[in-house]
C-alpha cells in the first residue's frame, strides 16, 4: 500500500490494483466512525446516570408496598408480598390523623408564593434585560447576595418578629417567606429567558402603538412561556420541600406536608414502610406537576443556554 500527494491538493492511495483519491486533510474512513462511537458511549453513560438517580426512588416505592417486618429486613426482601398497609397508615387508618390539612397547607403556601414570585420577578427581569436600568449588574449581585445568608441565621429574628405580630402558626407567613426566598433565583432565571426575546419585535409593537401592558400580554408572556413554566416549577418545588421554617413557625393549624412526614419518626423507632409510603404520597404533586409541564420545562431549561 503506497500513498502519494498529487496535484491540486489531493492524496492518492494505491492498495493493490485499486487507486483512491481523496482531498488532503480529510480523515480516513475509520476516523469518521469515532463520533458515532463517542455518541453511543455518552448515551450509555447518560442511561447509567439516569438509573443511578432512579434506583433510590424505585427502592422507596417498593419499600412502601411492603409490610413493616419485610421492609426492615437486612438484606431487603425484594420478593416479599406487596401490601397497601403503609398507605392506609399514612391516611390515618389506625391513628385517625388525616394528612389532608398538611397537604392543603403545602399546596396553598407553594401555589400562592409561586404566583407572587412570578408577579414580582417578571417585571424585575424586564427592567434588567429588555429595558436595562443603570448598574443592573449591581442589582443582580444584590439579589444573589440575599441567598448567601444561611437560612438558620435568620430563623430566630423571623421567629421573634412573627411572635410579636401574632403570625405564628399562620400559613400566610410561610407564603411571604417562600416568596422572598425564591424571588432572587426567579429574577435571575427570568432575566435569562427574557433576554432571548428579539428587541426588534418589541420595537415594532411599540411603533404600532402597543403599550407596556399589551407588550406583556401579547408578546413577552407568550414568547417566554417555557421559561415561566420552568421558573414556576422550580419555585413550587422549593416551596413544597421547605421544612426548616415550617417546622419552627407552624404548629397545628398550618403544618405542612414535610413537617407531617417527620411525625412518622417517633421515639418508638423508624417505621420504614410508613415513612416510604408517606414520602411517595407527598412527592406525587411535584411529580404530577413536572410531567404535566415537561414540554415547557425542557424548552424553558434549554432557553438561553445557547446564544
Beta strands, then each sheet from edge to edge (+ up, - down):
strand 1: 2-5
strand 2: 10-15
strand 3: 18-23
strand 4: 265-266
strand 5: 269-270
sheet 1: 1+ 2- 3+
sheet 2: 4+ 5-
end
